[in-house]
């Protein structure tokens, strides 16, 4: 699991910067992530290392862990 270190809300998405991006799988191998017990549909983020995107969330997710589903 990776920890969220920063969050930006842009264009209906929350961009989550991770302390590292460790899944040995690629986005095509997982479609959802679990954060704080809630499952989100993940989106592809191009040209932004260690970053994933989910539909916009108002909650502060910094410090929470991401589980890849």
N, C-alpha and C positions, 0 to 999 in steps of 0.2 A: 504494500500500500504506500501511496505517496501522500505527502502533506501539502495542503494548499497554503502558499505563502503570500499570494496577492490575488485580488479580484477586481475586474473592471466590468461595467455594464455598458455594452455597445450594441446598438441595432437589434434589440430584442434578445440578446444573448449575454450570458455572464461568462467572461473569459477568466479562466482559473489558471494562474501560474503555480506550478508545482515545484517542490524542492528538488525533485528529480523526476524523471519520466521513466519508470522501470519496467513496465509490463513487457514481457518478452514477446508479446503479441502486437499486432498493428491494429489500427482502428477498424480494419475490415474483420478482425477476429473478435472484437467486442463492440457492442452497440449501445450499451448502457453503463452507467457508473452509479455507485451507491455512495452517498455522502450524508453522514449523520442519520443513517437509517432510512433515508429517502432515496428512491431510485429515479434517475434522470436519463433522458435520451441524450447521448453525447453527439457532438458535431465535429467535423474536421476543421482544424485550424492550420492554415498554411503559413509558412515563414515565421512562426513564433515558437521557438524552442521551449520545451517543458510546459506547454500550454494546451489545455483542452477547453471546449466550450459546451455549455448546457443552456437550455432555455433560461431566460432571465429570472434570477432569484433575488428577492429583496434582502434576505437574511445575510448576515456576515458569516461567510464560510471559511475565513482565514483561520488556520490552525487545525482544521478538520482533516480527516484522512479520506482518500479516494480509494474505493474498491472497484475493480474492473469486473463487469459481468458479461 
